């Protein structure tokens, strides 16, 4: 396995030492690998969410191009529509997160 030298702030060094001392990890290298693996997972999750968002935006644009539009003339109607969209989006994200974690 390739070796890399890492310079840590004193705060991060104390953190690494504390998690090793607690027995969560056997060495500083394990802590570093776990942190990088989490960062990689987080980046992949972000990439997938962006991809999904782009897909949903394209679906909306395609619908609009086909004339499937809804005119909203009152602020309360717009607010209700946005709240509903937000609730559905959160539900979808929670379901996707649950799928990823299982």
N, C-alpha and C positions, 0 to 999 in steps of 0.2 A: 504494500500500500504506500503511495507517495506521501512524503512528509512535507508539511508546510509549517512555517513559523507564523504565529499569530500574536500580535500585540494587543493586550486587553487593557481597558481602563481598570483602575484599582477596584472600582465598584463591581465590574464584571468578574474580575479575578476572585474577589471575595465570594461572589455568587457561585462560581464554579467550584471553589473549594468547599463551600457549605453544602452543595448538593452531593459532592463526592463524600464528604464527612458524614452526611446523613444516611449514606448507604444506597441512595437512589441510583448512583452510577459508581462503577469501579474505578474510573479514571477521568481525568480532564478530557482526554481524547473522546471518550464515550459521550460526555456532555456536549462537546463541540459537534460530534456527528449527529447527535439527536437534535440539536438546535438547527443545524443545516438541513436535516431531513424535514423538520417542521417548516422551515422557510421554503423549501422546495415544494412541499405539499400545499402550503398557503398560496404560493405563486401559481401552481397548477389550478387550484380552486378558483383563483381570481381570473385566470385565463379562460376557464370553462364558463364562468359567469358572464364574462364579457362576450364570449362567443354566443351564449344563449341570448343575451340582450340584443346583440346585433341581429340575430335570427328573428327575434320578436319584433324589432323595429322594421326589418324587411317585410315581415308578414303584414304589418300595419300599412306600410307604403304600398304593398301590392294590393291590399284591400281598397285603399284610397284610389289607386289607379283604376280599379274596376268600378269605381263609383259607390262603393259601400261606405258612406259617410253618414254621420249623425250630426245634425245641427243642434247646438245648445245655445239657448238665448238667455238663460238666467244663471247667475253665479251659483245659486244653491244647487241647480241641476249639475253644473260642472263639478262642484265640490262633491256631490254624491257620486258622480261617475268616477272621479279621481280616488275617492275613498274606497270604492269597490275594486278598482284596479289595484290599488295598493294592497288591500286585503288579499286579493287573489295572488298577487306577486309574492307576498310574504308566505302564504300557504304553499305555493310551489317551491320556493326556496327552502322552506323547512322540510318539505317532503324530499327534495333532492339531497339536503344535508343528511337526513335520516338514512337515505339510501347509501350515501357515501360512507357513513359511519358503520353501517351494518356489514 
